[in-house]
């Protein structure tokens, strides 16, 4: 299919010639998109079942979000945080209310939100908990993915992300994901936080055992440790609730948010917490030139308002049930296992059939785009605007790929 196209091979060669090879994209060159559908440079349409790793929860070019961006582009795009702009307060207030927190600290990327959370937790540990200077530690989980900065890869257990980027930042203790006893045993008098993904996305949409997150909440409260939930992929409607933690009635001390917060238009991330946590920061101690810029706030405020209606959480719940039922019907027919929640699924393909990469290439040939991870696993995360018919189409194409 790819070799028969006119413009795609040339565009791919140019991309490979002029960029560092830190990604291995599928051989598709996208030129436009709308809703759940992408169109390549040769006019072929694809159903998007990745949604920018959940950055496109509301689909491509959602009209409400595009209108907000256009309106703001005609008025003001950047002031830096040296000044206050007229979009800032509404965004911070409405996001804080969505999260049930007192304060919001806007940043740009998910990794920046994680770095901010780490810094805030350490400062809270020294100023509030009374940890000795330079001794703060944070408990994290095996299989985590929180970003790719030097500090973050220091506690990654993925050698592709970590190897050859040392020396590594100290101050982290890694425990098995889902093992509450190991997590509790790792906490000592110098522990300031537990940092977890409520569902591990990059690892293959791994859902922890029932009761794990409430157990983490309980242990953190008992031991005077902050519970930081990285909801950058799992949050903002993806799993059928506003946050993945909501499924077990858990409220962390700090939310780390990103991806979908920018509506697929601009990078927006944020940390949300109460005053007793985020209030430890003072002017000059942390910041970002573009964090909370007017364009970002205008778009992200509309994202928050879309979520406040509950429509997208309901869609994820209802359509996610349909997606998972279809996928479970393929277990034993090329799939070994299906995991996930809402419109988010990790699929383990029988490695005797094909790799995850090969499955995604074959799906692309059939007009469905997904992404592999860790060998024979692929992830599905379609936009929350997908329809029942489109879900059925995606499952049918996967079934055809597995059948050979």
Secondary structure, 3 states (H helix, E strand, C coil): CHHHCCCHHHHHHHHHHHCCCCCCCCCCCEEEEEECEEEECCCCEEEECCHHHHCCCCCECCHHHHHHHHHHHCCCCCCCCCCCCCCHHHHHHHHHHHHCCCEEEEECCHHHHHHHHHHHHHHHHHHHHCCCCCCCEEEEECCCCCCCCHHHHCCCCCHHHHCCCCCCCCCEEEECCCCHHHHHHHCCCCEEEEEECCEECCCCCEECCCCHHHHHHHHHHHCCCEEEEECCCCCCCCCCCCCHHHHHCCCCCEEEECHHHHCCCCCCEEEEECHHHHCCCCCCCCCCCCCCCHHHHHHHHHHHHHHHCCHHHHHHHHHHHHHHHHHHCCECCCEEEEEECCCCEEEEECCCCCCHHHHHHHHHHCCEECEEECCCEEEECCCCCCCHHHHHHHHHHHHHHHHC
